[in-house]
């Protein structure tokens, strides 16, 4: 059972992070470059703490702190407010 507050995670604006090469200009729920988006997500996941704790990325809203209980709603709002930008949820690595 998940806690009421949810676990920390981040939502990343892959459009800003890729200097506009990854976007969802044609469909807010899809991405123009699935392979590029996957590669970038894997890079972020592998360096999760660096991205999650980067003040510059947070200030320019490339990385948005979120929680596991609210990220789906937040993603809808972000995609509606930032037309053409592709946002992706990124979860911290699982502890082994």
Gaussian input, Z-matrix of N, CA and C with variables (Angstrom, degrees):
# hf/3-21g

backbone

0 1
 N
 C     1     B1
 C     2     B2     1     A1
 N     3     B3     2     A2     1     D1
 C     4     B4     3     A3     2     D2
 C     5     B5     4     A4     3     D3
 N     6     B6     5     A5     4     D4
 C     7     B7     6     A6     5     D5
 C     8     B8     7     A7     6     D6
 N     9     B9     8     A8     7     D7
 C    10    B10     9     A9     8     D8
 C    11    B11    10    A10     9     D9
 N    12    B12    11    A11    10    D10
 C    13    B13    12    A12    11    D11
 C    14    B14    13    A13    12    D12
 N    15    B15    14    A14    13    D13
 C    16    B16    15    A15    14    D14
 C    17    B17    16    A16    15    D15
 N    18    B18    17    A17    16    D16
 C    19    B19    18    A18    17    D17
 C    20    B20    19    A19    18    D18
 N    21    B21    20    A20    19    D19
 C    22    B22    21    A21    20    D20
 C    23    B23    22    A22    21    D21
 N    24    B24    23    A23    22    D22
 C    25    B25    24    A24    23    D23
 C    26    B26    25    A25    24    D24
 N    27    B27    26    A26    25    D25
 C    28    B28    27    A27    26    D26
 C    29    B29    28    A28    27    D27
 N    30    B30    29    A29    28    D28
 C    31    B31    30    A30    29    D29
 C    32    B32    31    A31    30    D30
 N    33    B33    32    A32    31    D31
 C    34    B34    33    A33    32    D32
 C    35    B35    34    A34    33    D33
 N    36    B36    35    A35    34    D34
 C    37    B37    36    A36    35    D35
 C    38    B38    37    A37    36    D36
 N    39    B39    38    A38    37    D37
 C    40    B40    39    A39    38    D38
 C    41    B41    40    A40    39    D39
 N    42    B42    41    A41    40    D40
 C    43    B43    42    A42    41    D41
 C    44    B44    43    A43    42    D42
 N    45    B45    44    A44    43    D43
 C    46    B46    45    A45    44    D44
 C    47    B47    46    A46    45    D45
 N    48    B48    47    A47    46    D46
 C    49    B49    48    A48    47    D47
 C    50    B50    49    A49    48    D48
 N    51    B51    50    A50    49    D49
 C    52    B52    51    A51    50    D50
 C    53    B53    52    A52    51    D51
 N    54    B54    53    A53    52    D52
 C    55    B55    54    A54    53    D53
 C    56    B56    55    A55    54    D54
 N    57    B57    56    A56    55    D55
 C    58    B58    57    A57    56    D56
 C    59    B59    58    A58    57    D57
 N    60    B60    59    A59    58    D58
 C    61    B61    60    A60    59    D59
 C    62    B62    61    A61    60    D60
 N    63    B63    62    A62    61    D61
 C    64    B64    63    A63    62    D62
 C    65    B65    64    A64    63    D63
 N    66    B66    65    A65    64    D64
 C    67    B67    66    A66    65    D65
 C    68    B68    67    A67    66    D66
 N    69    B69    68    A68    67    D67
 C    70    B70    69    A69    68    D68
 C    71    B71    70    A70    69    D69
 N    72    B72    71    A71    70    D70
 C    73    B73    72    A72    71    D71
 C    74    B74    73    A73    72    D72
 N    75    B75    74    A74    73    D73
 C    76    B76    75    A75    74    D74
 C    77    B77    76    A76    75    D75
 N    78    B78    77    A77    76    D76
 C    79    B79    78    A78    77    D77
 C    80    B80    79    A79    78    D78
 N    81    B81    80    A80    79    D79
 C    82    B82    81    A81    80    D80
 C    83    B83    82    A82    81    D81
 N    84    B84    83    A83    82    D82
 C    85    B85    84    A84    83    D83
 C    86    B86    85    A85    84    D84
 N    87    B87    86    A86    85    D85
 C    88    B88    87    A87    86    D86
 C    89    B89    88    A88    87    D87
 N    90    B90    89    A89    88    D88
 C    91    B91    90    A90    89    D89
 C    92    B92    91    A91    90    D90
 N    93    B93    92    A92    91    D91
 C    94    B94    93    A93    92    D92
 C    95    B95    94    A94    93    D93
 N    96    B96    95    A95    94    D94
 C    97    B97    96    A96    95    D95
 C    98    B98    97    A97    96    D96
 N    99    B99    98    A98    97    D97
 C   100   B100    99    A99    98    D98
 C   101   B101   100   A100    99    D99
 N   102   B102   101   A101   100   D100
 C   103   B103   102   A102   101   D101
 C   104   B104   103   A103   102   D102
 N   105   B105   104   A104   103   D103
 C   106   B106   105   A105   104   D104
 C   107   B107   106   A106   105   D105
 N   108   B108   107   A107   106   D106
 C   109   B109   108   A108   107   D107
 C   110   B110   109   A109   108   D108
 N   111   B111   110   A110   109   D109
 C   112   B112   111   A111   110   D110
 C   113   B113   112   A112   111   D111
 N   114   B114   113   A113   112   D112
 C   115   B115   114   A114   113   D113
 C   116   B116   115   A115   114   D114
 N   117   B117   116   A116   115   D115
 C   118   B118   117   A117   116   D116
 C   119   B119   118   A118   117   D117
 N   120   B120   119   A119   118   D118
 C   121   B121   120   A120   119   D119
 C   122   B122   121   A121   120   D120
 N   123   B123   122   A122   121   D121
 C   124   B124   123   A123   122   D122
 C   125   B125   124   A124   123   D123
 N   126   B126   125   A125   124   D124
 C   127   B127   126   A126   125   D125
 C   128   B128   127   A127   126   D126
 N   129   B129   128   A128   127   D127
 C   130   B130   129   A129   128   D128
 C   131   B131   130   A130   129   D129
 N   132   B132   131   A131   130   D130
 C   133   B133   132   A132   131   D131
 C   134   B134   133   A133   132   D132
 N   135   B135   134   A134   133   D133
 C   136   B136   135   A135   134   D134
 C   137   B137   136   A136   135   D135
 N   138   B138   137   A137   136   D136
 C   139   B139   138   A138   137   D137
 C   140   B140   139   A139   138   D138
 N   141   B141   140   A140   139   D139
 C   142   B142   141   A141   140   D140
 C   143   B143   142   A142   141   D141
 N   144   B144   143   A143   142   D142
 C   145   B145   144   A144   143   D143
 C   146   B146   145   A145   144   D144
 N   147   B147   146   A146   145   D145
 C   148   B148   147   A147   146   D146
 C   149   B149   148   A148   147   D147
 N   150   B150   149   A149   148   D148
 C   151   B151   150   A150   149   D149
 C   152   B152   151   A151   150   D150
 N   153   B153   152   A152   151   D151
 C   154   B154   153   A153   152   D152
 C   155   B155   154   A154   153   D153
 N   156   B156   155   A155   154   D154
 C   157   B157   156   A156   155   D155
 C   158   B158   157   A157   156   D156
 N   159   B159   158   A158   157   D157
 C   160   B160   159   A159   158   D158
 C   161   B161   160   A160   159   D159
 N   162   B162   161   A161   160   D160
 C   163   B163   162   A162   161   D161
 C   164   B164   163   A163   162   D162
 N   165   B165   164   A164   163   D163
 C   166   B166   165   A165   164   D164
 C   167   B167   166   A166   165   D165
 N   168   B168   167   A167   166   D166
 C   169   B169   168   A168   167   D167
 C   170   B170   169   A169   168   D168
 N   171   B171   170   A170   169   D169
 C   172   B172   171   A171   170   D170
 C   173   B173   172   A172   171   D171
 N   174   B174   173   A173   172   D172
 C   175   B175   174   A174   173   D173
 C   176   B176   175   A175   174   D174
 N   177   B177   176   A176   175   D175
 C   178   B178   177   A177   176   D176
 C   179   B179   178   A178   177   D177
 N   180   B180   179   A179   178   D178
 C   181   B181   180   A180   179   D179
 C   182   B182   181   A181   180   D180
 N   183   B183   182   A182   181   D181
 C   184   B184   183   A183   182   D182
 C   185   B185   184   A184   183   D183
 N   186   B186   185   A185   184   D184
 C   187   B187   186   A186   185   D185
 C   188   B188   187   A187   186   D186
 N   189   B189   188   A188   187   D187
 C   190   B190   189   A189   188   D188
 C   191   B191   190   A190   189   D189
 N   192   B192   191   A191   190   D190
 C   193   B193   192   A192   191   D191
 C   194   B194   193   A193   192   D192
 N   195   B195   194   A194   193   D193
 C   196   B196   195   A195   194   D194
 C   197   B197   196   A196   195   D195
 N   198   B198   197   A197   196   D196
 C   199   B199   198   A198   197   D197
 C   200   B200   199   A199   198   D198
 N   201   B201   200   A200   199   D199
 C   202   B202   201   A201   200   D200
 C   203   B203   202   A202   201   D201
 N   204   B204   203   A203   202   D202
 C   205   B205   204   A204   203   D203
 C   206   B206   205   A205   204   D204
 N   207   B207   206   A206   205   D205
 C   208   B208   207   A207   206   D206
 C   209   B209   208   A208   207   D207
 N   210   B210   209   A209   208   D208
 C   211   B211   210   A210   209   D209
 C   212   B212   211   A211   210   D210
 N   213   B213   212   A212   211   D211
 C   214   B214   213   A213   212   D212
 C   215   B215   214   A214   213   D213
 N   216   B216   215   A215   214   D214
 C   217   B217   216   A216   215   D215
 C   218   B218   217   A217   216   D216
 N   219   B219   218   A218   217   D217
 C   220   B220   219   A219   218   D218
 C   221   B221   220   A220   219   D219
 N   222   B222   221   A221   220   D220
 C   223   B223   222   A222   221   D221
 C   224   B224   223   A223   222   D222
 N   225   B225   224   A224   223   D223
 C   226   B226   225   A225   224   D224
 C   227   B227   226   A226   225   D225
 N   228   B228   227   A227   226   D226
 C   229   B229   228   A228   227   D227
 C   230   B230   229   A229   228   D228
 N   231   B231   230   A230   229   D229
 C   232   B232   231   A231   230   D230
 C   233   B233   232   A232   231   D231
 N   234   B234   233   A233   232   D232
 C   235   B235   234   A234   233   D233
 C   236   B236   235   A235   234   D234
 N   237   B237   236   A236   235   D235
 C   238   B238   237   A237   236   D236
 C   239   B239   238   A238   237   D237
 N   240   B240   239   A239   238   D238
 C   241   B241   240   A240   239   D239
 C   242   B242   241   A241   240   D240
 N   243   B243   242   A242   241   D241
 C   244   B244   243   A243   242   D242
 C   245   B245   244   A244   243   D243
 N   246   B246   245   A245   244   D244
 C   247   B247   246   A246   245   D245
 C   248   B248   247   A247   246   D246
 N   249   B249   248   A248   247   D247
 C   250   B250   249   A249   248   D248
 C   251   B251   250   A250   249   D249
 N   252   B252   251   A251   250   D250
 C   253   B253   252   A252   251   D251
 C   254   B254   253   A253   252   D252
 N   255   B255   254   A254   253   D253
 C   256   B256   255   A255   254   D254
 C   257   B257   256   A256   255   D255
 N   258   B258   257   A257   256   D256
 C   259   B259   258   A258   257   D257
 C   260   B260   259   A259   258   D258
 N   261   B261   260   A260   259   D259
 C   262   B262   261   A261   260   D260
 C   263   B263   262   A262   261   D261
 N   264   B264   263   A263   262   D262
 C   265   B265   264   A264   263   D263
 C   266   B266   265   A265   264   D264
 N   267   B267   266   A266   265   D265
 C   268   B268   267   A267   266   D266
 C   269   B269   268   A268   267   D267
 N   270   B270   269   A269   268   D268
 C   271   B271   270   A270   269   D269
 C   272   B272   271   A271   270   D270
 N   273   B273   272   A272   271   D271
 C   274   B274   273   A273   272   D272
 C   275   B275   274   A274   273   D273
 N   276   B276   275   A275   274   D274
 C   277   B277   276   A276   275   D275
 C   278   B278   277   A277   276   D276
 N   279   B279   278   A278   277   D277
 C   280   B280   279   A279   278   D278
 C   281   B281   280   A280   279   D279
 N   282   B282   281   A281   280   D280
 C   283   B283   282   A282   281   D281
 C   284   B284   283   A283   282   D282
 N   285   B285   284   A284   283   D283
 C   286   B286   285   A285   284   D284
 C   287   B287   286   A286   285   D285

   B1=1.4593
   B2=1.5361
   B3=1.3199
   B4=1.4563
   B5=1.5231
   B6=1.3153
   B7=1.4528
   B8=1.5195
   B9=1.3188
   B10=1.4624
   B11=1.5255
   B12=1.3254
   B13=1.4587
   B14=1.5208
   B15=1.3061
   B16=1.4553
   B17=1.5132
   B18=1.3186
   B19=1.4632
   B20=1.5222
   B21=1.3405
   B22=1.4627
   B23=1.5303
   B24=1.3092
   B25=1.4589
   B26=1.5147
   B27=1.3196
   B28=1.4618
   B29=1.5305
   B30=1.3098
   B31=1.4613
   B32=1.5232
   B33=1.3341
   B34=1.4620
   B35=1.5299
   B36=1.3205
   B37=1.4580
   B38=1.5320
   B39=1.3396
   B40=1.4626
   B41=1.5190
   B42=1.3216
   B43=1.4621
   B44=1.5227
   B45=1.3465
   B46=1.4713
   B47=1.5262
   B48=1.3198
   B49=1.4632
   B50=1.5269
   B51=1.3297
   B52=1.4719
   B53=1.5277
   B54=1.3190
   B55=1.4724
   B56=1.5237
   B57=1.3281
   B58=1.4550
   B59=1.5190
   B60=1.3280
   B61=1.4679
   B62=1.5278
   B63=1.3283
   B64=1.4580
   B65=1.5262
   B66=1.3295
   B67=1.4663
   B68=1.5200
   B69=1.3249
   B70=1.4683
   B71=1.5260
   B72=1.3207
   B73=1.4649
   B74=1.5213
   B75=1.3242
   B76=1.4600
   B77=1.5207
   B78=1.3242
   B79=1.4652
   B80=1.5243
   B81=1.3191
   B82=1.4698
   B83=1.5309
   B84=1.3263
   B85=1.4613
   B86=1.5236
   B87=1.3186
   B88=1.4561
   B89=1.5238
   B90=1.3115
   B91=1.4629
   B92=1.5243
   B93=1.3220
   B94=1.4611
   B95=1.5214
   B96=1.3299
   B97=1.4687
   B98=1.5371
   B99=1.3342
   B100=1.4660
   B101=1.5337
   B102=1.3324
   B103=1.4735
   B104=1.5283
   B105=1.3363
   B106=1.4601
   B107=1.5205
   B108=1.3355
   B109=1.4669
   B110=1.5269
   B111=1.3297
   B112=1.4662
   B113=1.5316
   B114=1.3221
   B115=1.4703
   B116=1.5248
   B117=1.3216
   B118=1.4588
   B119=1.5288
   B120=1.3365
   B121=1.4722
   B122=1.5242
   B123=1.3235
   B124=1.4736
   B125=1.5258
   B126=1.3344
   B127=1.4668
   B128=1.5302
   B129=1.3309
   B130=1.4753
   B131=1.5288
   B132=1.3337
   B133=1.4668
   B134=1.5204
   B135=1.3318
   B136=1.4696
   B137=1.5259
   B138=1.3241
   B139=1.4679
   B140=1.5295
   B141=1.3179
   B142=1.4583
   B143=1.5329
   B144=1.3269
   B145=1.4747
   B146=1.5218
   B147=1.3330
   B148=1.4709
   B149=1.5299
   B150=1.3232
   B151=1.4609
   B152=1.5261
   B153=1.3233
   B154=1.4667
   B155=1.5241
   B156=1.3188
   B157=1.4759
   B158=1.5169
   B159=1.3256
   B160=1.4540
   B161=1.5292
   B162=1.3443
   B163=1.4765
   B164=1.5258
   B165=1.3274
   B166=1.4635
   B167=1.5326
   B168=1.3378
   B169=1.4590
   B170=1.5239
   B171=1.3206
   B172=1.4653
   B173=1.5274
   B174=1.3305
   B175=1.4656
   B176=1.5281
   B177=1.3450
   B178=1.4656
   B179=1.5277
   B180=1.3326
   B181=1.4701
   B182=1.5205
   B183=1.3359
   B184=1.4572
   B185=1.5171
   B186=1.3376
   B187=1.4602
   B188=1.5222
   B189=1.3236
   B190=1.4605
   B191=1.5243
   B192=1.3374
   B193=1.4623
   B194=1.5299
   B195=1.3164
   B196=1.4638
   B197=1.5275
   B198=1.3061
   B199=1.4625
   B200=1.5213
   B201=1.3197
   B202=1.4589
   B203=1.5199
   B204=1.3252
   B205=1.4620
   B206=1.5293
   B207=1.3347
   B208=1.4705
   B209=1.5286
   B210=1.3137
   B211=1.4680
   B212=1.5232
   B213=1.3260
   B214=1.4704
   B215=1.5347
   B216=1.3345
   B217=1.4674
   B218=1.5258
   B219=1.3336
   B220=1.4642
   B221=1.5231
   B222=1.3220
   B223=1.4629
   B224=1.5256
   B225=1.3184
   B226=1.4679
   B227=1.5249
   B228=1.3264
   B229=1.4703
   B230=1.5283
   B231=1.3391
   B232=1.4653
   B233=1.5202
   B234=1.3201
   B235=1.4682
   B236=1.5242
   B237=1.3348
   B238=1.4678
   B239=1.5213
   B240=1.3310
   B241=1.4714
   B242=1.5238
   B243=1.3229
   B244=1.4643
   B245=1.5194
   B246=1.3150
   B247=1.4534
   B248=1.5228
   B249=1.3236
   B250=1.4646
   B251=1.5131
   B252=1.3301
   B253=1.4658
   B254=1.5198
   B255=1.3199
   B256=1.4588
   B257=1.5221
   B258=1.3246
   B259=1.4621
   B260=1.5250
   B261=1.3179
   B262=1.4520
   B263=1.5246
   B264=1.3402
   B265=1.4657
   B266=1.5262
   B267=1.3165
   B268=1.4745
   B269=1.5292
   B270=1.3091
   B271=1.4626
   B272=1.5230
   B273=1.3290
   B274=1.4618
   B275=1.5310
   B276=1.3266
   B277=1.4635
   B278=1.5278
   B279=1.3031
   B280=1.4665
   B281=1.5273
   B282=1.3261
   B283=1.4590
   B284=1.5172
   B285=1.3207
   B286=1.4736
   B287=1.4968
   A1=108.43
   A2=116.92
   A3=120.31
   A4=110.54
   A5=115.11
   A6=119.42
   A7=109.58
   A8=116.17
   A9=121.61
   A10=110.67
   A11=116.49
   A12=120.56
   A13=113.46
   A14=118.70
   A15=120.92
   A16=111.22
   A17=114.58
   A18=121.12
   A19=109.37
   A20=117.64
   A21=120.21
   A22=111.90
   A23=115.01
   A24=123.28
   A25=106.38
   A26=117.60
   A27=120.18
   A28=109.94
   A29=114.34
   A30=121.68
   A31=105.59
   A32=115.94
   A33=120.29
   A34=109.98
   A35=115.10
   A36=122.08
   A37=106.57
   A38=115.94
   A39=119.99
   A40=111.53
   A41=118.10
   A42=120.98
   A43=110.11
   A44=116.98
   A45=119.76
   A46=110.64
   A47=116.42
   A48=120.49
   A49=111.73
   A50=117.50
   A51=120.99
   A52=112.16
   A53=117.17
   A54=121.87
   A55=112.03
   A56=115.99
   A57=121.22
   A58=116.24
   A59=118.14
   A60=118.31
   A61=112.33
   A62=117.96
   A63=121.95
   A64=106.92
   A65=116.52
   A66=119.27
   A67=110.86
   A68=115.01
   A69=121.33
   A70=109.49
   A71=115.93
   A72=120.83
   A73=113.15
   A74=117.27
   A75=120.12
   A76=112.85
   A77=117.59
   A78=122.31
   A79=107.52
   A80=116.79
   A81=120.37
   A82=113.41
   A83=117.22
   A84=120.36
   A85=113.28
   A86=117.25
   A87=119.84
   A88=108.80
   A89=115.25
   A90=120.12
   A91=108.92
   A92=116.71
   A93=121.20
   A94=112.93
   A95=117.90
   A96=121.68
   A97=108.98
   A98=117.56
   A99=120.10
   A100=113.25
   A101=116.51
   A102=119.16
   A103=111.15
   A104=116.57
   A105=120.34
   A106=111.22
   A107=116.42
   A108=120.69
   A109=110.03
   A110=117.09
   A111=120.70
   A112=110.56
   A113=116.57
   A114=120.55
   A115=111.06
   A116=116.37
   A117=120.52
   A118=110.93
   A119=117.02
   A120=120.29
   A121=111.08
   A122=116.63
   A123=120.17
   A124=111.19
   A125=116.55
   A126=120.95
   A127=110.45
   A128=116.15
   A129=120.35
   A130=109.57
   A131=117.02
   A132=120.31
   A133=111.39
   A134=116.88
   A135=121.23
   A136=112.03
   A137=116.49
   A138=122.15
   A139=109.90
   A140=115.75
   A141=122.35
   A142=112.82
   A143=117.19
   A144=119.98
   A145=111.81
   A146=117.12
   A147=120.16
   A148=110.85
   A149=116.89
   A150=120.33
   A151=110.95
   A152=116.77
   A153=121.05
   A154=111.98
   A155=117.31
   A156=121.36
   A157=113.73
   A158=118.43
   A159=121.60
   A160=109.83
   A161=117.17
   A162=119.27
   A163=113.63
   A164=118.02
   A165=120.47
   A166=110.50
   A167=116.61
   A168=120.20
   A169=111.45
   A170=116.34
   A171=119.87
   A172=110.69
   A173=116.79
   A174=120.35
   A175=111.92
   A176=117.35
   A177=118.21
   A178=112.09
   A179=115.77
   A180=123.42
   A181=113.06
   A182=116.30
   A183=120.22
   A184=108.58
   A185=116.26
   A186=122.53
   A187=108.02
   A188=115.96
   A189=121.50
   A190=108.79
   A191=117.71
   A192=119.44
   A193=109.61
   A194=115.99
   A195=120.69
   A196=108.29
   A197=115.46
   A198=121.23
   A199=108.34
   A200=115.31
   A201=120.04
   A202=113.51
   A203=117.91
   A204=119.75
   A205=113.48
   A206=118.45
   A207=120.31
   A208=114.27
   A209=118.43
   A210=119.20
   A211=113.18
   A212=118.66
   A213=119.49
   A214=110.91
   A215=116.40
   A216=120.29
   A217=110.72
   A218=116.66
   A219=120.80
   A220=110.71
   A221=116.82
   A222=121.34
   A223=111.13
   A224=117.46
   A225=121.74
   A226=109.84
   A227=116.40
   A228=120.83
   A229=110.46
   A230=117.15
   A231=120.68
   A232=111.48
   A233=117.27
   A234=120.35
   A235=110.92
   A236=117.63
   A237=120.63
   A238=111.88
   A239=117.06
   A240=121.59
   A241=113.13
   A242=117.78
   A243=121.96
   A244=108.91
   A245=115.63
   A246=121.66
   A247=111.47
   A248=115.27
   A249=120.67
   A250=114.14
   A251=117.35
   A252=120.42
   A253=109.49
   A254=115.98
   A255=121.32
   A256=109.36
   A257=115.82
   A258=122.87
   A259=108.88
   A260=115.51
   A261=119.99
   A262=110.21
   A263=117.03
   A264=119.14
   A265=109.14
   A266=116.08
   A267=121.45
   A268=106.64
   A269=114.77
   A270=120.86
   A271=109.79
   A272=116.86
   A273=119.28
   A274=110.20
   A275=115.97
   A276=118.38
   A277=110.99
   A278=115.19
   A279=120.09
   A280=109.16
   A281=115.56
   A282=119.41
   A283=108.27
   A284=115.17
   A285=118.57
   A286=111.24
   D1=132.88
   D2=-178.46
   D3=-83.10
   D4=153.44
   D5=179.11
   D6=-74.74
   D7=160.10
   D8=-178.55
   D9=-62.09
   D10=-37.91
   D11=-176.21
   D12=-79.04
   D13=-20.66
   D14=-177.64
   D15=80.04
   D16=167.90
   D17=179.16
   D18=-97.91
   D19=149.27
   D20=179.11
   D21=-64.36
   D22=143.62
   D23=173.54
   D24=-160.14
   D25=179.47
   D26=-179.41
   D27=-130.37
   D28=155.45
   D29=169.90
   D30=-114.81
   D31=129.73
   D32=-174.74
   D33=-115.38
   D34=133.17
   D35=175.12
   D36=-83.54
   D37=96.45
   D38=-177.41
   D39=-69.14
   D40=-22.42
   D41=177.10
   D42=-65.49
   D43=-47.62
   D44=178.23
   D45=-65.96
   D46=-42.28
   D47=-176.29
   D48=-66.45
   D49=-28.45
   D50=-178.78
   D51=-99.74
   D52=14.27
   D53=-177.72
   D54=54.84
   D55=36.42
   D56=174.09
   D57=89.04
   D58=-3.50
   D59=-178.02
   D60=-75.06
   D61=-27.20
   D62=175.73
   D63=-105.55
   D64=122.49
   D65=-176.13
   D66=-151.63
   D67=174.38
   D68=175.26
   D69=-130.78
   D70=45.85
   D71=-175.89
   D72=-63.72
   D73=-26.82
   D74=-174.12
   D75=-99.46
   D76=-18.72
   D77=179.50
   D78=-159.58
   D79=113.71
   D80=-173.77
   D81=-61.20
   D82=-18.01
   D83=-178.12
   D84=-102.23
   D85=6.28
   D86=176.80
   D87=-132.93
   D88=179.34
   D89=-176.66
   D90=-132.62
   D91=146.28
   D92=-177.35
   D93=-72.02
   D94=-23.91
   D95=-176.23
   D96=-134.84
   D97=81.17
   D98=-176.83
   D99=-58.76
   D100=-38.36
   D101=-179.28
   D102=-67.93
   D103=-43.19
   D104=178.07
   D105=-64.03
   D106=-40.03
   D107=178.70
   D108=-64.49
   D109=-42.20
   D110=179.73
   D111=-62.99
   D112=-45.24
   D113=178.96
   D114=-59.64
   D115=-43.23
   D116=-179.64
   D117=-67.07
   D118=-41.45
   D119=176.70
   D120=-60.26
   D121=-43.59
   D122=179.54
   D123=-62.77
   D124=-39.31
   D125=177.58
   D126=-63.50
   D127=-43.47
   D128=-179.92
   D129=-66.01
   D130=-45.01
   D131=179.58
   D132=-59.28
   D133=-40.50
   D134=-179.40
   D135=-67.86
   D136=-24.16
   D137=-179.05
   D138=-122.68
   D139=38.36
   D140=-171.24
   D141=-50.62
   D142=-50.66
   D143=-176.36
   D144=-61.41
   D145=-38.71
   D146=179.85
   D147=-61.79
   D148=-42.08
   D149=179.93
   D150=-73.58
   D151=-44.09
   D152=-176.33
   D153=-64.90
   D154=-28.60
   D155=-175.72
   D156=-104.15
   D157=7.17
   D158=-176.70
   D159=-82.05
   D160=111.06
   D161=-176.30
   D162=-64.73
   D163=-33.93
   D164=-179.78
   D165=-65.78
   D166=-43.45
   D167=178.91
   D168=-65.77
   D169=-33.36
   D170=177.66
   D171=-71.48
   D172=-41.99
   D173=-177.74
   D174=-64.15
   D175=-38.33
   D176=-179.16
   D177=-91.67
   D178=10.96
   D179=174.86
   D180=62.25
   D181=30.01
   D182=171.01
   D183=-77.59
   D184=-38.52
   D185=177.02
   D186=-117.19
   D187=124.06
   D188=-177.63
   D189=-116.25
   D190=119.01
   D191=177.08
   D192=-63.44
   D193=141.48
   D194=179.38
   D195=-148.61
   D196=-171.94
   D197=177.79
   D198=-140.16
   D199=155.65
   D200=-174.81
   D201=-62.86
   D202=-20.45
   D203=-178.99
   D204=-89.02
   D205=-9.23
   D206=-177.01
   D207=-127.62
   D208=-3.50
   D209=-171.47
   D210=-63.09
   D211=-34.78
   D212=-178.40
   D213=-63.54
   D214=-45.83
   D215=177.75
   D216=-64.73
   D217=-41.59
   D218=179.76
   D219=-62.36
   D220=-39.66
   D221=179.98
   D222=-61.76
   D223=-41.60
   D224=178.50
   D225=-61.83
   D226=-46.45
   D227=-179.79
   D228=-62.56
   D229=-47.33
   D230=-179.06
   D231=-60.63
   D232=-43.47
   D233=-179.38
   D234=-67.58
   D235=-34.81
   D236=177.56
   D237=-70.83
   D238=-37.47
   D239=-176.71
   D240=-82.94
   D241=-17.17
   D242=-175.79
   D243=-128.38
   D244=68.42
   D245=-175.09
   D246=-54.11
   D247=132.00
   D248=178.48
   D249=88.94
   D250=-13.04
   D251=179.50
   D252=-89.14
   D253=139.29
   D254=179.90
   D255=-103.38
   D256=118.78
   D257=179.51
   D258=-107.92
   D259=144.00
   D260=179.73
   D261=-134.14
   D262=135.09
   D263=173.86
   D264=-74.29
   D265=138.49
   D266=177.32
   D267=-129.02
   D268=125.52
   D269=-177.90
   D270=-103.71
   D271=147.45
   D272=178.41
   D273=-62.32
   D274=153.19
   D275=178.75
   D276=-59.59
   D277=144.20
   D278=177.53
   D279=-70.82
   D280=136.93
   D281=176.77
   D282=-77.38
   D283=136.23
   D284=-177.73
   D285=-95.58

